[in-house]
């Protein structure tokens, strides 16, 4: 049995989330897509570890403390004395949330394949990476592909979340690299919003056809936001509706979905059950501010599933 259910690799960030639209009041929290996902998985009881670099600064220390408190193994986290820990601000308005980043030259962007020599990737059932992990720098991109190769060689499964951020790279480069990565993934988690930039389709069926035609041959779970998700196992497609909640802040909901989905798979759920559970967890995560603080526990998700009604 692997030592870990899930090992994630990517860039953690310090978050400053606006608590009142139009007012300069921000609540400090934590973010970074793969960090959010691994914490969500750990809260569901999965055995987790995180791989990254953080700066030798107070924010790096806070992230290390966060992961320890959340039962995420930090053996694979390196302290970089020559770079800073990245951060971002979230502002809320009538059209949703707006992100402003201060991440250029972050410690995580200096990751390189040599950072994987500890062998943590080979000790996990799942490796989780994302489009952001691939986009933050050339060396980080190389590190992701090196981690994928290590995971595959060791018999682990690779989970890739599209998480497209066009501020980080041009769309043509993003399309080429994400296409290569998704063809190597056992589980691909694209969103409709992301894939519109690649496919030209506005419907789930056309989007999934494009992904299959592009060479993806693993499990695909197409995220539809509050509407739910479509599970494509290569033989059939199943729509799994979302859950109705009074959402406050959707920051990190997709990351919660990814981490919870992998945790439930590691704990033995079939795919449809795992997607339904992940939908519920992601919905619950929107009922508070920030990417990490509202991530739910198993008891909260189970109670919500018993009492809630699907969207639509």
Buried (B, 14 or more C-beta within 10 A) or exposed (E): EBBBBBBBBBBBBBBBBBBEEEEEEBEEBBBBBBBBBBBBBBBBBBBBBBBBBBBBBEBBBBBBEBBEEBEBBBEBBBBBEEBBBBBBBBBBEEEEBEBEBBBEEBBBBBBBBEBBEEEBBBBBBBBBBBBBBBBBBEBBBBBBBBBBBBBBEBEBBBBBBBBBBEEBBEEEEBBEBBBBBBBBBBBBBBBBEBBEEBBEBEEBEEBBBBBEEBEBBBBBBBBBBBBBBBBBEEEEBBBBBBBEBEBBBBBBBBBBBBBBBBBBBBBEBEBEEBBBBBBBBBBBBBBBBBBBBBBBEBEBBEBBBEEBEBBE
